[in-house]
Amino acid sequence: MHSFLIVGAGQAGLQLGIGLLQHGHKVTLISDKSSADFLNGPIFSTQGLFNTALQNERDLELNFYESSCPQNTTIRFKIALPEHSIAFEGKVSAFFQAVDQRLKFSRWLDYFVTLGGNLCIKKMTLLELEELVPQYDLTLIASGKGELGQLFRRNEKESIYSRPPRILAAQYLQGMSPLKPHGMRATIIPGVGEYFTMSGLTLNGYCEMLLFEGIPGGDFDCWQDINTAAEQLARSRILLEKYAPIDAERYRLATLADSKAVLRGSYTPVVRHPIGYLPHSGKPVLGLGDAVVLNDPIAGQGANNASKAARIYLDSIIKCDQAQFDENWMQMVFNNYWVYAKAATQLSNMLLQPMPSQILDLFSSAVNNPVIANRLANGFHDPTTLFPWIFDVTSTSDVI
Ligand SMILES: Cc1cc2nc3c(=O)[nH]c(=O)nc-3n(C[C@H](O)[C@H](O)[C@H](O)COP(=O)(O)OP(=O)(O)OC[C@H]3O[C@@H](n4cnc5c(N)ncnc54)[C@H](O)[C@@H]3O)c2cc1C
């Protein structure tokens, strides 16, 4: 039996912590939120999880909401070019789901305690980490976008942004007829940004999770003067009237799922080196999830990555039960995860840039070719299946 300290109760920290407890290890989890704080606070994400991540949750019997959450089976893309639109729909080979993280993390936190985990509700500081780290066999930092991520040096080669590429605004809506089939609708408006809508489950049932990604300075970068959830909904309606009148009509009677079902903000994507060193003792700690690989949500990869990372770290710990969790081991574990995370980063960064002509051509081919459409849709489940061919398609047969 080993002892682990995990900082951060999100997708990565909770999933790993619960997995370690189930394998008989001792785990202390530091969370800056209690389960009531999660339930009563604002939304964090739109968190669509594809099958690999959902399977990771099933394997740990964490799929508490699988039967009540809509099963999304399609991704519909629309690229609204000035002269014409390209629109196609791909089917994914297994459904994906979006469960409000407030609901999920609150339940997981309680479950962690039920399994015998040691939960400590506080915002961990570097000073306290210096005291605690020597008491554990391994410390993992899964603090998401929190400041502790700065323990990990920026990987200059893999990090291409020095400022936020998008301004984000999300909201969960209810009161419209459900999307049929359940799925994700992605609308790309060159020069303005993107907006996404996806069927999901929130605190009080079915909702649609609507996310605007605004190119800085463009029409979707328009939230600075918004102070309330009601104002955000009103501004969203104006954007939809202008850019997506059909959706505006669908959402005409929609209301916010609750008064905290909104989010606005921006952040800079970054890839960090996975091993951080405490400033005084120099003790190494291992980063996990967004703390070390933070992408813009445009490709919906962050929570999927966090789940994949937690799974790979868990499997590595179990396999090497006698392991000394030294820096070589830490680097090796991260490298195994980076295979996925690199492709997810590449996909996210590709979608943030103006679309190159070969990608537009590929999307045009998908309009009348379901094999291409499905392959593109499934690429969001496993982005490693998209590269390198996506940049190098000369004929449809390259895809099939
Ligand atoms: C608008 C938006 C839409 C998104 N949509 C999707 C999507 O569709 N699909 C997808 O896969 N991903 C999506 N993501 C990304 C996804 O939500 C994150 O990547 C994922 O939650 C990261 O998991 P994590 O465990 O690394 O961090 P988090 O889930 O952020 O958890 C980190 C936890 O650590 C806590 N913490 C931070 N600092 C401290 C501290 N010092 N002490 C104690 N606790 C601390 C935080 O409060 C938080 O609870 C989206 C993100 C945003 C912003």
The ligand as a Gaussian input file, in Angstrom:
#p B3LYP/6-31G(d) Opt

LIG

0 1
 C      -16.291000      26.719000     -21.275000
 C      -15.614000      25.401000     -21.209000
 C      -16.124000      24.321000     -21.922000
 C      -15.486000      23.072000     -21.878000
 N      -16.007000      22.023000     -22.605000
 C      -15.375000      20.819000     -22.568000
 C      -15.891000      19.696000     -23.300000
 O      -16.937000      19.756000     -23.957000
 N      -15.200000      18.523000     -23.253000
 C      -14.055000      18.395000     -22.526000
 O      -13.456000      17.313000     -22.529000
 N      -13.555000      19.438000     -21.828000
 C      -14.183000      20.626000     -21.817000
 N      -13.688000      21.668000     -21.070000
 C      -12.468000      21.472000     -20.283000
 C      -12.686000      20.648000     -19.013000
 O      -13.737000      21.153000     -18.237000
 C      -11.393000      20.661000     -18.201000
 O      -10.317000      20.434000     -19.057000
 C      -11.378000      19.568000     -17.145000
 O      -12.369000      19.791000     -16.170000
 C       -9.994000      19.530000     -16.484000
 O       -9.969000      18.601000     -15.442000
 P       -8.913000      18.792000     -14.259000
 O       -9.224000      17.720000     -13.273000
 O       -7.552000      18.887000     -14.789000
 O       -9.247000      20.217000     -13.635000
 P      -10.613000      20.731000     -13.011000
 O      -11.752000      19.865000     -13.416000
 O      -10.652000      22.185000     -13.309000
 O      -10.406000      20.510000     -11.442000
 C       -9.426000      21.195000     -10.713000
 C       -9.938000      21.388000      -9.299000
 O       -8.861000      21.837000      -8.451000
 C       -9.324000      22.891000      -7.625000
 N       -8.170000      23.673000      -7.159000
 C       -7.439000      24.579000      -7.843000
 N       -6.457000      25.082000      -7.073000
 C       -6.566000      24.474000      -5.864000
 C       -5.831000      24.586000      -4.648000
 N       -4.785000      25.408000      -4.537000
 N       -6.212000      23.828000      -3.590000
 C       -7.277000      22.980000      -3.679000
 N       -8.017000      22.828000      -4.824000
 C       -7.653000      23.567000      -5.904000
 C      -10.271000      23.644000      -8.557000
 O      -11.135000      24.501000      -7.841000
 C      -11.010000      22.475000      -9.213000
 O      -12.084000      22.023000      -8.397000
 C      -14.306000      22.915000     -21.102000
 C      -13.801000      23.996000     -20.377000
 C      -14.444000      25.232000     -20.417000
 C      -13.861000      26.378000     -19.635000

